Amino acid sequence: MQKKQKVIGVDGCKGGWLACSLSGNHAKVEIFNNWRQLLHKHHDSLRILVDIPIGLSDKYFKRTVDRKLRSALHLRKSSVFTPPCRAAVYANSYETALEKNRAVTGKGISKQAYYLSPKIRELDHYLGHKIQQWPHCYESHPELNFQLLNGNKALENNKKIKEGRSERWNIIMDHHPTLAKAMQSQWTNHSKNFWQEDDLLDAACLAIVAGQKQLNFIEDTGQKDHRGIMIKIACYDS
């Protein structure tokens, strides 16, 4: 891969956004305070995959892609949550978000989904205004991609336990030893207050997938949300 074909895998974390970049044989792990900062640094990237919902339901459009994503997972279907609708994402309290989500979708939202709202909102706000500028930025899902990188076999353990993280380290090592080495260096020296080991593993997984010549996609039935944001989840072409 040539330098101009840099690809990025991104996961949200306590400190902002954790990014793994790949360019040829070079791999790098970085943390950014906000999405704008990340894109400014990596404006020349060929492809960006991020583990955050892109494209949201509202009163004119209902997102369906999450059901398709769950059906593609052999295990850990609970790792897929239906994101709040756009009005709920921009609400200033869980109670208000719950009310707005029920009004739009007829369903409530978990507190876990609501706590991701700041990250979803940041991406939605930025891409909604600059969607033509970033057509190569796609939503992706690490758990599905780890399964696909593993020969489409479900991983035995959850990433929150030591055995599960070890499984994922081994998969990354098999597919991209240079990236695994960069990750190990960063993991040894970083502050645990800003990101966790599973954040690093997820971002690295998406970087490997982003580096393929071709991606597969799980597409929403409606293809685009009401603001014109394309809804499709990028997957490893196994």
C-alpha positions as CSV (number, residue, x, y, z in Angstrom):
1,M,0.0,0.0,0.0
2,Q,1.4,3.4,-1.0
3,K,1.7,6.2,1.5
4,K,-1.2,8.2,-0.2
5,Q,-3.4,5.2,0.4
6,K,-3.5,5.6,4.2
7,V,-6.5,4.0,5.9
8,I,-7.8,4.6,9.4
9,G,-9.8,2.6,12.0
10,V,-11.4,4.6,14.7
11,D,-13.2,3.8,18.0
12,G,-14.6,6.2,20.6
13,C,-12.9,6.2,24.0
14,K,-12.9,8.2,27.3
15,G,-10.3,10.6,25.9
16,G,-12.1,11.3,22.6
17,W,-11.3,9.2,19.5
18,L,-8.7,6.4,19.3
19,A,-7.3,6.0,15.7
20,C,-5.1,3.3,14.2
21,S,-3.6,4.4,10.8
22,L,-2.0,2.1,8.2
23,S,0.1,3.4,5.3
24,G,2.2,0.8,3.6
25,N,4.2,-1.0,6.3
26,H,3.8,1.9,8.7
27,A,1.3,1.7,11.5
28,K,0.5,4.3,14.1
29,V,-1.9,4.7,17.1
30,E,-3.1,8.1,18.1
31,I,-5.8,9.8,20.2
32,F,-7.7,12.9,19.2
33,N,-9.9,15.1,21.4
34,N,-12.5,15.5,18.7
35,W,-13.6,14.4,15.3
36,R,-12.6,17.6,13.5
37,Q,-9.0,17.2,14.9
38,L,-8.9,13.6,13.6
39,L,-10.0,14.6,10.1
40,H,-7.7,17.5,9.9
41,K,-4.7,15.2,10.7
42,H,-5.9,12.5,8.3
43,H,-7.6,14.5,5.5
44,D,-5.5,12.6,3.0
45,S,-6.8,9.1,4.0
46,L,-8.2,6.8,1.4
47,R,-10.8,5.3,3.8
48,I,-12.0,5.8,7.4
49,L,-14.0,3.2,9.3
50,V,-15.5,4.1,12.7
51,D,-17.4,2.1,15.3
52,I,-20.2,4.7,15.7
53,P,-23.6,4.8,14.0
54,I,-23.7,7.0,10.9
55,G,-27.2,7.9,9.7
56,L,-30.1,8.1,12.2
57,S,-33.8,7.6,12.4
58,D,-36.2,10.5,12.5
59,K,-39.9,11.0,11.9
60,Y,-39.3,10.6,8.1
61,F,-37.0,7.7,8.2
62,K,-36.5,4.5,10.2
63,R,-33.0,2.9,10.3
64,T,-33.1,-0.9,9.6
65,V,-29.5,-1.9,9.2
66,D,-29.0,-2.9,12.9
67,R,-31.3,-5.8,12.5
68,K,-29.3,-7.0,9.5
69,L,-26.1,-6.6,11.4
70,R,-27.4,-8.7,14.3
71,S,-28.4,-11.5,12.0
72,A,-24.8,-11.6,10.6
73,L,-23.3,-12.2,14.0
74,H,-23.1,-15.8,15.2
75,L,-22.6,-14.8,18.8
76,R,-22.7,-11.6,20.9
77,K,-25.7,-10.2,19.0
78,S,-26.1,-8.0,22.1
79,S,-23.1,-6.0,21.0
80,V,-25.3,-4.4,18.4
81,F,-27.6,-1.7,19.8
82,T,-30.2,0.3,17.9
83,P,-29.0,3.9,18.1
84,P,-31.3,6.6,19.4
85,C,-33.2,8.6,16.8
86,R,-31.7,12.0,15.8
87,A,-34.0,14.0,18.2
88,A,-33.0,11.8,21.1
89,V,-29.3,12.0,20.3
90,Y,-29.5,15.8,20.6
91,A,-31.6,15.7,23.8
92,N,-30.0,17.2,26.9
93,S,-31.1,14.4,29.4
94,Y,-31.9,10.7,29.3
95,E,-35.5,11.4,30.3
96,T,-36.0,13.8,27.3
97,A,-34.2,11.4,25.0
98,L,-36.4,8.5,26.1
99,E,-39.5,10.6,25.4
100,K,-38.3,11.7,22.0
101,N,-37.2,8.3,20.9
102,R,-40.6,6.8,21.9
103,A,-42.4,9.5,20.0
104,V,-40.4,8.8,16.8
105,T,-39.8,5.1,16.9
106,G,-42.3,3.8,19.4
107,K,-39.5,2.3,21.5
108,G,-37.3,3.3,24.4
109,I,-33.6,3.4,24.5
110,S,-31.1,1.9,26.9
111,K,-28.9,4.1,29.0
112,Q,-25.9,2.5,27.3
113,A,-27.1,3.8,24.0
114,Y,-27.9,7.2,25.4
115,Y,-24.4,7.5,26.9
116,L,-23.0,7.2,23.4
117,S,-25.0,10.1,22.2
118,P,-22.2,12.7,22.5
119,K,-20.0,10.7,20.1
120,I,-23.0,9.9,17.8
121,R,-24.0,13.6,17.8
122,E,-20.4,14.8,17.1
123,L,-20.2,12.6,14.0
124,D,-23.7,13.3,12.9
125,H,-23.2,17.0,13.2
126,Y,-20.0,17.0,11.3
127,L,-20.9,14.6,8.5
128,G,-24.3,16.1,8.1
129,H,-22.7,19.4,7.0
130,K,-19.8,17.9,5.1
131,I,-21.2,14.6,3.7
132,Q,-19.9,15.4,0.2
133,Q,-16.4,16.0,1.6
134,W,-16.2,12.6,3.3
135,P,-17.8,10.0,1.1
136,H,-15.1,7.5,2.2
137,C,-16.1,7.6,5.9
138,Y,-18.1,4.5,6.8
139,E,-19.7,3.0,9.9
140,S,-18.3,-0.4,10.8
141,H,-18.6,-3.0,13.6
142,P,-15.5,-4.6,15.2
143,E,-17.3,-7.7,16.6
144,L,-18.6,-8.7,13.1
145,N,-15.2,-8.0,11.5
146,F,-13.3,-10.0,14.1
147,Q,-15.6,-12.9,13.3
148,L,-15.0,-12.4,9.5
149,L,-11.2,-12.1,10.1
150,N,-11.5,-15.3,12.0
151,G,-12.7,-17.2,9.0
152,N,-16.3,-16.2,9.8
153,K,-16.1,-18.2,13.0
154,A,-17.5,-16.7,16.2
155,L,-14.9,-15.8,18.8
156,E,-15.2,-17.9,21.9
157,N,-14.9,-15.1,24.5
158,N,-16.2,-11.6,25.2
159,K,-13.6,-8.8,24.6
160,K,-14.1,-7.6,28.2
161,I,-12.3,-10.6,29.6
162,K,-8.6,-11.5,29.3
163,E,-9.2,-14.6,27.2
164,G,-11.3,-12.6,24.7
165,R,-8.8,-9.8,24.4
166,S,-6.1,-12.5,23.8
167,E,-8.2,-14.0,21.0
168,R,-8.4,-10.6,19.3
169,W,-4.7,-9.8,19.7
170,N,-3.9,-13.1,18.0
171,I,-6.2,-12.3,15.1
172,I,-4.6,-8.8,14.6
173,M,-1.1,-10.4,14.8
174,D,-2.1,-12.9,12.1
175,H,-3.4,-10.3,9.7
176,H,-1.0,-7.4,10.4
177,P,2.1,-8.0,12.6
178,T,3.3,-4.5,12.1
179,L,0.1,-3.0,13.5
180,A,0.2,-5.4,16.4
181,K,3.7,-4.3,17.3
182,A,2.7,-0.6,17.2
183,M,-0.3,-1.4,19.4
184,Q,1.8,-3.3,22.0
185,S,4.1,-0.3,22.3
186,Q,1.3,2.2,22.7
187,W,-0.6,-0.1,25.2
188,T,2.5,-0.4,27.4
189,N,3.1,3.3,27.6
190,H,-0.4,4.9,27.5
191,S,-2.5,6.3,30.3
192,K,-5.4,4.0,31.1
193,N,-7.5,7.1,32.0
194,F,-8.0,7.9,28.3
195,W,-8.6,4.6,26.6
196,Q,-8.9,0.9,27.3
197,E,-7.4,-2.2,25.7
198,D,-10.7,-3.2,23.9
199,D,-10.8,0.3,22.4
200,L,-7.4,-0.3,20.9
201,L,-8.4,-3.7,19.6
202,D,-11.5,-2.4,18.0
203,A,-9.8,0.5,16.2
204,A,-7.0,-1.9,15.0
205,C,-9.6,-4.3,13.6
206,L,-11.3,-1.6,11.6
207,A,-7.9,-0.4,10.3
208,I,-7.2,-3.9,8.9
209,V,-10.6,-4.0,7.3
210,A,-10.2,-0.5,5.9
211,G,-6.9,-1.6,4.2
212,Q,-8.6,-4.1,1.9
213,K,-8.8,-3.4,-1.8
214,Q,-12.6,-3.9,-1.6
215,L,-15.2,-3.8,1.2
216,N,-18.4,-5.6,1.6
217,F,-21.4,-3.7,3.0
218,I,-24.5,-4.4,5.0
219,E,-26.9,-1.7,3.6
220,D,-30.0,-0.1,5.2
221,T,-33.2,-0.8,3.3
222,G,-33.7,2.9,2.9
223,Q,-30.0,3.5,1.9
224,K,-30.0,7.1,3.1
225,D,-31.4,8.9,6.1
226,H,-33.5,12.0,5.8
227,R,-30.4,14.3,5.7
228,G,-28.9,12.3,2.8
229,I,-26.3,10.4,4.9
230,M,-25.6,7.0,3.5
231,I,-26.3,4.1,5.9
232,K,-24.2,1.1,5.3
233,I,-21.9,-0.9,7.5
234,A,-18.5,-1.8,6.1
235,C,-17.3,-5.4,6.5
236,Y,-14.2,-7.5,5.8
237,D,-14.4,-9.2,2.4
238,S,-13.8,-12.7,3.5
